[in-house]
Amino acid sequence: MTSRLQQFHALTKPRVIQLIVFCALIGMVLAVPGVPTVADIRLALIACVGIWLVAGAAAVFNCLVEKGIDAKMRRTAWRATAQGELSDWQTLLFAAVLCSLGSWLLYRWVNPLTMWLTFATFVGYAVVYTVILKPLTPQNIVIGGASGAMPPVLGWAAMTGDVGPEALILFLIIFLWTPPHFWALALYRVEDYRKSGLPMLPVTHGNEFTRLQVFLYTLVLFAACLMPFAYGMSSWLYLAAAIVLSAGFCAYGFRLWRDYSDALARKTFRFSLIHLSVLFAALLVDHYLF
């Protein structure tokens, strides 16, 4: 039987949080020229913990608000909130503790700007996206994607105390990556979303229209992924990785548009995760080798 601690941990959506912290770490690394000092490493570690805590709080709050929807969907029905194994007060208190502790760490040991930006991201995801946008419009993923694109900005702010154009370029990449990533998932989970009552794009506009949107977004994303090189943030190593990965994502998007299958939608979704992870890893390697 799943322990109470495991139930609470699962509500933080660990895999999603790992990607968030990884993207924030990339922002931190790119903000520091050359090899980081011991002080830089210490600051980055504290910032990662703070961002992890607040992001986890947002995920927990999301599970609380959507417990009724989660109970109707096969991929989320197992959550303790959806099954009624955790009360609303237990879940809300857990989210509040995580958010408060994370915010305190960021304010006290990093800087106020990072704390306020991270808290604004919490509000953007947990309230604006989850409570307002998600049940209201099929463009929920597009608009709400702004919150998911914030981690590199938070990382940059943690190390520099401000937000530079480089951080905004990283924000743009994740912002444009989010719709094709989630719509690929929604395509093969469309019946779940239909049962839940959420106005996801495949439900409101159909399979074919969504597939076209996925493909078009991969094309725009391709251009955005070239910006770090064009701006001088990276060298040819990153450019080569960006071209290969983005061309691969576009190829998946085109195939999905022209010859749909649930299996291909799953592969597209999985590749999108590889695309973002390896793209940012290439930025990291490029930063230290060139």
Secondary structure in CASP SS format (residue, H / E / C, confidence):
PFRMAT SS
TARGET T0000
AUTHOR 0000-0000-0000
METHOD secondary structure of the structure
MODEL  1
M C 1.00
T C 1.00
S C 1.00
R H 1.00
L H 1.00
Q H 1.00
Q H 1.00
F H 1.00
H H 1.00
A H 1.00
L H 1.00
T C 1.00
K C 1.00
P H 1.00
R H 1.00
V H 1.00
I H 1.00
Q H 1.00
L H 1.00
I H 1.00
V H 1.00
F H 1.00
C H 1.00
A H 1.00
L H 1.00
I H 1.00
G H 1.00
M H 1.00
V H 1.00
L H 1.00
A H 1.00
V C 1.00
P C 1.00
G C 1.00
V C 1.00
P C 1.00
T C 1.00
V H 1.00
A H 1.00
D H 1.00
I H 1.00
R H 1.00
L H 1.00
A H 1.00
L H 1.00
I H 1.00
A H 1.00
C H 1.00
V H 1.00
G H 1.00
I H 1.00
W H 1.00
L H 1.00
V H 1.00
A H 1.00
G H 1.00
A H 1.00
A H 1.00
A H 1.00
V H 1.00
F H 1.00
N H 1.00
C H 1.00
L H 1.00
V H 1.00
E C 1.00
K H 1.00
G H 1.00
I H 1.00
D H 1.00
A H 1.00
K H 1.00
M C 1.00
R C 1.00
R C 1.00
T C 1.00
A C 1.00
W C 1.00
R C 1.00
A C 1.00
T C 1.00
A C 1.00
Q C 1.00
G C 1.00
E C 1.00
L C 1.00
S C 1.00
D H 1.00
W H 1.00
Q H 1.00
T H 1.00
L H 1.00
L H 1.00
F H 1.00
A H 1.00
A H 1.00
V H 1.00
L H 1.00
C H 1.00
S H 1.00
L H 1.00
G H 1.00
S H 1.00
W H 1.00
L H 1.00
L H 1.00
Y H 1.00
R H 1.00
W H 1.00
V H 1.00
N C 1.00
P H 1.00
L H 1.00
T H 1.00
M H 1.00
W H 1.00
L H 1.00
T H 1.00
F H 1.00
A H 1.00
T H 1.00
F H 1.00
V H 1.00
G H 1.00
Y H 1.00
A H 1.00
V H 1.00
V H 1.00
Y H 1.00
T H 1.00
V H 1.00
I H 1.00
L H 1.00
K C 1.00
P C 1.00
L C 1.00
T C 1.00
P C 1.00
Q C 1.00
N H 1.00
I H 1.00
V H 1.00
I H 1.00
G H 1.00
G H 1.00
A H 1.00
S H 1.00
G H 1.00
A C 1.00
M C 1.00
P H 1.00
P H 1.00
V H 1.00
L H 1.00
G H 1.00
W H 1.00
A H 1.00
A H 1.00
M H 1.00
T H 1.00
G C 1.00
D C 1.00
V C 1.00
G C 1.00
P H 1.00
E H 1.00
A H 1.00
L H 1.00
I H 1.00
L H 1.00
F H 1.00
L H 1.00
I H 1.00
I H 1.00
F H 1.00
L H 1.00
W H 1.00
T H 1.00
P H 1.00
P H 1.00
H H 1.00
F H 1.00
W H 1.00
A H 1.00
L H 1.00
A H 1.00
L H 1.00
Y H 1.00
R C 1.00
V H 1.00
E H 1.00
D H 1.00
Y H 1.00
R H 1.00
K H 1.00
S H 1.00
G C 1.00
L C 1.00
P C 1.00
M C 1.00
L H 1.00
P H 1.00
V H 1.00
T H 1.00
H C 1.00
G C 1.00
N H 1.00
E H 1.00
F H 1.00
T H 1.00
R H 1.00
L H 1.00
Q H 1.00
V H 1.00
F H 1.00
L H 1.00
Y H 1.00
T H 1.00
L H 1.00
V H 1.00
L H 1.00
F H 1.00
A H 1.00
A H 1.00
C H 1.00
L C 1.00
M H 1.00
P H 1.00
F H 1.00
A H 1.00
Y H 1.00
G C 1.00
M C 1.00
S C 1.00
S C 1.00
W H 1.00
L H 1.00
Y H 1.00
L H 1.00
A H 1.00
A H 1.00
A H 1.00
I H 1.00
V H 1.00
L H 1.00
S H 1.00
A H 1.00
G H 1.00
F H 1.00
C H 1.00
A H 1.00
Y H 1.00
G H 1.00
F H 1.00
R H 1.00
L H 1.00
W H 1.00
R H 1.00
D C 1.00
Y C 1.00
S C 1.00
D H 1.00
A H 1.00
L H 1.00
A H 1.00
R H 1.00
K H 1.00
T H 1.00
F H 1.00
R H 1.00
F H 1.00
S H 1.00
L H 1.00
I H 1.00
H H 1.00
L H 1.00
S H 1.00
V H 1.00
L H 1.00
F H 1.00
A H 1.00
A H 1.00
L H 1.00
L H 1.00
V H 1.00
D H 1.00
H H 1.00
Y H 1.00
L H 1.00
F C 1.00
END
